[in-house]
Amino acid sequence: MSQGLYVSFWLPTVVLGAALAIKLPSILKLWRDPLLRAVGGLLVFACAVFVFAAPKTIAWTNRVTGVPNIAAPWVYSLLTALSASWLLLIIAWRNGRTERSAQTRRATRWVVSVYAGVVVALWVLFALADVPVEQIRDLDTYYANTPFMREEILLYLLAHTVACSVTARLVWNWSRTEGLDAWLRWGLRFLGAGYVTNLLFSAAKLTAVGARWTGHDLDWLNTNIAPSAACIAATLVAIGFIVPHAGQYLQERWRIRRRHRSLRPLSRLMRSVTGAREPFDLRATPELRLIRRETFIRDALLQLARYLDDDLRARSYDAGVALGFERGRAQALAAAVSLLDAVEARTRALRRPEPPAAASTGSPASTASPVASADPSGSSRPDTTYLLREIQAVSRVLRHPVDIQAVRARAAAPAESMSTHE
C-alpha cells in the first residue's frame, strides 16, 4: 500500500472529524432535535467508515479477530448505516418541526427497518461464504464470483446507491429553493456534489464487479477510482456541513467587529464628556467589547441630554435635506451637529464660574442649562430617542467632518436665506 493511498483514507476522516467537532456542542445541547441527531449520526458513521476502511485498519481487524476478511462485513455494515443516516437526515430536514407526524414516523421506521435488515443479511451471507484468502484492497473483485459473497457485495452496493441517489436528488432540489441563506445554499451545493461523487464510487465498484462476472478485468476501477471517489465525496460532504456553520459564525464575528470599529468616532467624542473610556479587557469576547462600548456611549449621551438643542437638530435636518443628502443620512448628520453643539455647550458651562448668588440661594433657575428647558415638568426636555437608538448611524457620519460642517453652516444661516427643498 502506497503512502499516498494511506493519506487519502485519513484526510477525509480529519475533515469529517472537524465537522463533527463543530456540530457536537449543538447536537448535545439540542439532542431532542431529530435533524441534529441525524447530522450527528451521519458524521459519526462517516468517520467510522473511513477509519475502518483504511487498509492498515482492515489488516488490524482481521488479525485481532483471527477471522480472514471479517473486516469486510464490518465496513459494509458501517457503510450501510451511513446510507441509512443520509435518508434519515433527508426525512428530518424535509419535515422540519413536523417530525412527530405519522408520515414522518412511518418513513423513519421504514428506513431503519430496511437498512437494519440489510446489515443482518450482510453478516448472514458472510457466514455462509467461503473467503479464506485475505484481501485488503480488492476483496470486492477478488470474490465477485464467490457464492454468497457475491450477493453480499451486490447488496451493500445497491443499498448505498439507492440512498445516495435519493439524497443527491433532494439536496440539489433544495439548493435551488428561493430565500435560502447564502451560506446554507453553498453548504447544500457541496453536499450535493459529495453525494453525486458517491455515485461515482458505486458505479466504479459495480462496473468492476460486473466485469468479473463477464470474464473481464477492470479491477483498477475498484482499487483506484472507487477509493479516490469515496475520499473526495466524504470531503465534500464534510465541507457541506462546515460551510454554513463556519460561514455564519465568521460573518457574525465580522459584523460584531465592524460595529465595534464603526462606534470608535462616537466613543472618542464621548471620552471628552466623561473623561474616561469604556472598560477594556484583552480576554473579553468581541460581543462583550461591543456591549461595553455601546453602554459607555449611551451613558455619556444621557449626561449630555440637558445640553441638546432640538431646534438646532430640526434646522440641521432641513439643511441636510436641502444640501441633497437622503433623509436617513440627513437625520444622522443633524444628530451629529446637535451632539457636537451639546459637547461645546457643556464645556462652556463647566468653564463658566458659578455666580455667588446662585451658590447661596440654590435657585433652580440660576443653575439651569442655557439650552435645557426651565419647565419643571420636563415636558420640553430634549428628545434623545434617536441618539440612543441610532448610535451607529451618528458615529458613521462623524467620520465625515466636511459634511457635518456644511450642514452646521447652513443650519446657522438666517432663516430667510435657507433655500427650499423642492
C-alpha positions in Angstrom: 0.0 0.0 0.0 1.4 3.4 -1.0 1.8 6.3 1.4 -0.5 8.4 -0.9 -3.3 5.9 -0.5 -2.9 5.9 3.2 -3.2 9.6 3.4 -6.2 9.6 1.1 -8.1 7.5 3.6 -7.3 9.6 6.6 -7.7 13.1 5.1 -11.5 12.8 4.8 -11.5 11.4 8.3 -9.9 14.5 9.6 -12.3 16.8 7.7 -15.3 14.8 8.9 -14.0 14.9 12.4 -13.7 18.6 12.2 -17.3 18.9 11.0 -18.4 16.6 13.9 -16.4 18.7 16.4 -18.1 21.9 15.1 -21.6 20.4 15.3 -21.1 18.4 18.5 -22.0 21.3 21.0 -25.2 22.0 19.2 -26.1 18.3 19.0 -25.5 17.7 22.7 -27.4 20.9 23.7 -30.4 20.2 21.4 -30.4 16.4 21.4 -34.2 16.3 21.1 -33.9 17.9 17.6 -34.2 15.0 15.1 -32.3 17.0 12.5 -29.3 17.5 14.7 -29.4 13.8 15.8 -29.4 12.8 12.1 -26.5 15.0 11.4 -24.6 13.6 14.3 -25.2 10.1 13.3 -24.2 10.8 9.8 -20.9 12.3 10.8 -20.1 9.5 13.3 -20.8 6.8 10.8 -18.9 8.6 8.1 -15.8 8.9 10.3 -16.1 5.2 11.3 -16.3 4.1 7.7 -13.0 5.8 6.8 -11.3 4.7 10.0 -12.1 1.0 9.4 -11.9 1.1 5.6 -8.2 2.2 5.8 -6.0 -0.7 4.6 -4.0 -0.8 7.8 -7.1 -0.9 9.9 -8.6 -3.7 7.7 -5.4 -5.8 8.3 -5.5 -5.0 12.0 -9.2 -6.0 12.3 -8.6 -9.3 10.6 -5.5 -10.0 12.7 -7.1 -9.2 16.0 -10.2 -11.3 15.4 -8.4 -14.1 13.7 -11.1 -14.3 11.0 -9.9 -13.7 7.4 -11.7 -10.8 5.8 -14.1 -10.2 8.7 -13.4 -6.5 8.2 -15.5 -6.7 5.0 -18.9 -7.2 6.6 -18.0 -4.8 9.3 -17.1 -2.0 6.8 -20.1 -2.9 4.7 -22.3 -2.6 7.8 -20.9 0.8 8.6 -21.4 2.0 5.1 -25.0 0.7 5.1 -25.6 2.5 8.4 -24.2 5.7 6.8 -26.5 5.3 3.9 -29.5 5.0 6.2 -28.3 8.1 8.1 -28.4 10.0 4.8 -32.1 9.1 4.3 -32.9 9.8 7.9 -31.3 13.2 7.6 -33.4 13.9 4.5 -36.6 12.9 6.3 -35.8 15.2 9.3 -34.7 18.0 7.0 -37.7 17.9 4.8 -40.3 17.7 7.6 -38.7 20.2 9.9 -40.7 20.6 13.1 -43.4 18.2 11.9 -41.2 15.3 12.9 -43.9 13.9 15.1 -46.3 13.4 12.2 -47.4 9.8 11.4 -46.0 10.1 7.9 -42.5 11.0 9.3 -42.6 8.2 11.9 -43.5 5.7 9.2 -40.8 6.8 6.9 -38.2 6.7 9.7 -39.3 3.2 10.8 -39.2 2.0 7.2 -35.6 3.3 6.6 -34.4 1.9 9.9 -36.1 -1.5 9.4 -34.9 -2.0 5.8 -31.3 -1.0 6.4 -31.1 -2.9 9.7 -32.3 -5.9 7.7 -29.6 -5.3 5.1 -27.0 -5.3 7.9 -28.2 -8.6 9.3 -28.3 -10.1 5.8 -24.6 -9.0 5.2 -23.5 -10.9 8.3 -25.5 -14.0 7.4 -24.1 -14.0 3.8 -20.6 -13.6 5.1 -21.1 -16.6 7.5 -22.3 -18.7 4.6 -19.5 -17.6 2.2 -16.1 -19.2 1.9 -13.5 -16.4 1.8 -10.2 -17.9 3.2 -7.7 -15.7 1.4 -7.3 -12.3 3.0 -7.8 -9.4 0.6 -7.0 -5.9 1.8 -7.7 -3.7 -1.2 -9.5 -5.7 -3.8 -11.9 -8.0 -2.0 -15.0 -7.0 -4.0 -13.5 -8.1 -7.3 -11.5 -11.0 -6.0 -14.6 -12.6 -4.5 -17.0 -11.3 -7.2 -18.0 -14.8 -8.3 -17.9 -16.5 -4.9 -21.3 -17.8 -3.8 -22.9 -15.7 -1.0 -20.1 -13.2 -1.0 -21.2 -12.2 -4.5 -24.7 -11.5 -3.1 -23.2 -9.6 -0.1 -21.2 -7.3 -2.3 -24.1 -6.6 -4.6 -26.4 -6.0 -1.6 -24.3 -3.3 0.1 -23.6 -1.6 -3.2 -27.3 -1.4 -4.1 -28.2 -0.1 -0.6 -25.6 2.5 -0.9 -26.6 3.5 -4.5 -30.3 3.9 -3.7 -29.7 6.1 -0.6 -27.1 8.2 -2.4 -29.4 8.7 -5.4 -32.4 9.8 -3.3 -30.3 12.1 -1.1 -28.4 13.7 -4.1 -31.6 14.5 -5.9 -33.4 16.1 -2.9 -30.3 18.1 -1.8 -29.8 19.5 -5.3 -33.5 20.4 -5.4 -33.3 22.2 -2.1 -30.2 24.1 -3.0 -32.2 25.9 -5.7 -35.0 26.9 -3.2 -35.7 30.6 -3.1 -34.9 32.5 0.1 -32.1 30.3 1.4 -29.3 31.8 3.4 -26.2 32.1 1.1 -24.0 30.0 3.4 -26.7 27.3 3.6 -27.1 27.3 -0.1 -23.3 26.8 -0.6 -23.4 24.0 2.0 -26.2 22.3 0.1 -24.2 22.6 -3.1 -21.2 20.9 -1.5 -23.4 18.2 -0.1 -25.0 17.6 -3.5 -21.6 17.4 -5.1 -20.5 14.9 -2.4 -23.4 12.6 -3.0 -23.0 12.8 -6.8 -19.4 11.8 -6.3 -20.5 9.0 -4.0 -22.5 7.7 -7.0 -19.2 7.5 -8.9 -17.9 5.3 -6.1 -20.8 2.9 -6.5 -20.6 3.0 -10.3 -16.9 2.1 -10.3 -17.4 -0.7 -7.9 -20.4 -2.2 -9.7 -18.6 -1.9 -13.1 -15.6 -3.7 -11.8 -17.7 -6.5 -10.2 -19.8 -6.8 -13.3 -16.7 -7.1 -15.5 -15.6 -10.0 -13.3 -18.9 -11.7 -13.9 -18.4 -11.4 -17.7 -14.8 -12.6 -17.6 -13.1 -9.2 -17.9 -10.7 -7.4 -15.7 -11.5 -3.9 -14.7 -10.1 -4.2 -11.2 -8.4 -0.8 -11.4 -11.8 0.8 -11.0 -12.2 -0.9 -7.7 -8.7 -0.4 -6.4 -8.1 3.2 -7.7 -11.1 5.1 -8.9 -13.6 3.9 -6.2 -11.4 4.8 -3.1 -10.5 8.1 -4.6 -14.1 8.9 -5.3 -15.1 8.0 -1.8 -12.4 10.2 -0.3 -13.4 13.2 -2.4 -17.1 12.6 -1.7 -16.6 12.4 2.0 -14.5 15.6 2.0 -17.2 17.4 0.0 -19.9 16.2 2.4 -17.9 17.3 5.4 -17.3 20.8 3.8 -21.0 20.9 3.1 -21.7 20.7 6.8 -18.9 23.0 7.8 -19.6 25.9 5.4 -23.0 27.0 6.8 -21.8 26.9 10.4 -18.3 28.3 9.9 -19.6 30.9 7.3 -22.3 32.2 9.6 -20.0 32.2 12.6 -17.3 34.2 10.8 -19.9 36.5 9.2 -21.4 37.2 12.7 -17.9 37.8 14.1 -17.1 40.2 11.3 -20.4 42.1 11.8 -19.7 42.5 15.5 -16.1 43.7 14.9 -17.3 46.1 12.2 -20.0 47.5 14.5 -17.3 47.9 17.3 -15.0 49.8 14.9 -17.8 51.9 13.5 -18.5 53.2 17.0 -15.0 54.4 17.5 -15.6 58.1 16.5 -18.5 58.5 18.8 -16.7 56.7 21.6 -13.8 59.1 21.3 -16.1 62.1 21.3 -17.8 60.7 24.5 -14.5 60.5 26.2 -14.4 64.3 26.3 -17.7 64.2 28.2 -16.8 61.5 30.8 -13.1 62.0 30.9 -12.7 58.2 30.7 -13.2 55.4 28.2 -15.1 52.1 28.1 -13.6 49.2 30.1 -11.1 47.2 28.2 -10.1 43.6 28.7 -7.9 41.7 26.3 -9.7 38.5 27.3 -13.1 39.9 26.6 -15.1 38.4 23.7 -16.0 40.6 20.7 -19.6 40.6 21.8 -18.7 41.8 25.3 -16.5 44.6 23.9 -19.3 45.8 21.7 -21.8 45.8 24.6 -19.3 47.7 26.8 -18.7 50.3 24.1 -22.4 50.8 23.4 -23.2 51.1 27.1 -20.4 53.6 27.6 -21.7 55.7 24.7 -25.3 55.7 25.8 -24.4 56.5 29.4 -22.3 59.5 28.2 -25.2 60.6 25.9 -27.5 60.8 28.9 -25.1 63.1 30.6 -25.4 65.4 27.5 -29.2 65.3 27.3 -29.7 68.7 29.1 -27.4 70.4 26.6 -29.1 69.1 23.4 -30.9 71.7 21.3 -33.9 70.2 19.4 -34.4 73.3 17.4 -30.8 73.1 16.2 -31.3 69.5 15.2 -34.5 70.3 13.3 -32.8 73.1 11.4 -29.8 70.9 10.7 -32.1 68.2 9.3 -33.7 70.7 7.0 -30.3 71.9 6.0 -29.1 68.4 5.3 -32.1 67.6 3.1 -31.6 71.0 1.3 -28.0 70.0 0.6 -29.1 66.9 -1.1 -28.5 64.2 1.5 -31.0 61.4 1.6 -33.3 61.6 4.7 -31.6 58.9 6.8 -28.2 60.5 6.4 -29.6 63.9 6.9 -31.1 62.8 10.2 -27.8 61.3 11.3 -25.9 64.5 10.3 -28.5 66.6 12.2 -28.0 64.5 15.3 -24.2 64.8 14.9 -24.4 68.6 14.7 -26.6 68.9 17.8 -24.4 66.4 19.6 -21.2 68.4 18.8 -23.0 71.6 19.8 -24.0 69.9 23.1 -20.5 68.9 23.9 -19.3 72.5 23.3 -22.2 73.9 25.4 -21.3 71.6 28.2 -17.6 72.6 28.0 -18.6 76.3 28.2 -20.9 75.6 31.1 -18.2 73.8 33.1 -15.7 76.6 32.5 -18.1 79.4 33.5 -17.7 80.4 37.2 -20.8 79.9 39.3 -22.5 83.1 40.4 -22.2 83.7 44.2 -26.0 84.3 44.4 -26.7 81.0 42.9 -24.4 79.3 45.3 -26.1 80.9 48.3 -29.7 80.6 47.3 -29.6 77.4 45.4 -32.2 78.7 43.0 -33.1 76.1 40.3 -33.4 78.9 37.7 -29.9 80.1 38.3 -28.4 76.6 37.7 -30.4 75.8 34.6 -28.5 75.0 31.4 -28.6 77.7 28.7 -30.1 75.0 26.4 -32.2 72.9 28.7 -35.8 73.8 29.4 -36.6 75.6 32.7 -40.0 73.9 32.7 -40.1 71.9 36.0 -42.5 69.4 34.4 -39.8 68.4 31.9 -42.4 68.4 29.1 -39.9 70.1 26.7 -36.9 68.1 27.7 -34.7 67.4 24.6 -35.6 64.1 22.8 -32.7 61.7 23.0 -34.5 58.7 21.5 -32.8 58.9 18.1 -29.4 59.4 19.5 -29.7 56.5 21.9 -31.2 54.2 19.2 -29.1 55.2 16.2 -25.6 55.5 17.7 -24.2 53.5 14.7 -25.5 56.0 12.1 -24.4 59.0 14.2 -20.9 57.5 14.7 -20.5 56.8 11.0 -21.2 60.4 9.9 -18.7 61.6 12.5 -16.1 60.3 10.1 -17.2 62.9 7.6 -16.5 66.3 9.3 -16.8 68.2 5.9 -20.4 67.1 5.6 -21.1 68.0 9.2 -19.6 71.4 8.8 -21.6 72.1 5.7 -24.9 71.1 7.4 -23.9 73.1 10.5 -23.1 76.2 8.5 -26.3 76.1 6.5 -28.4 75.5 9.7 -26.7 78.6 11.3 -27.6 80.8 8.3 -30.6 83.2 8.7 -33.9 81.6 8.0 -34.7 83.8 5.1 -31.5 82.7 3.3 -32.4 79.0 3.5 -33.5 77.6 0.2 -36.5 75.3 -0.2 -36.2 71.5 -0.5 -38.0 71.4 -3.8 
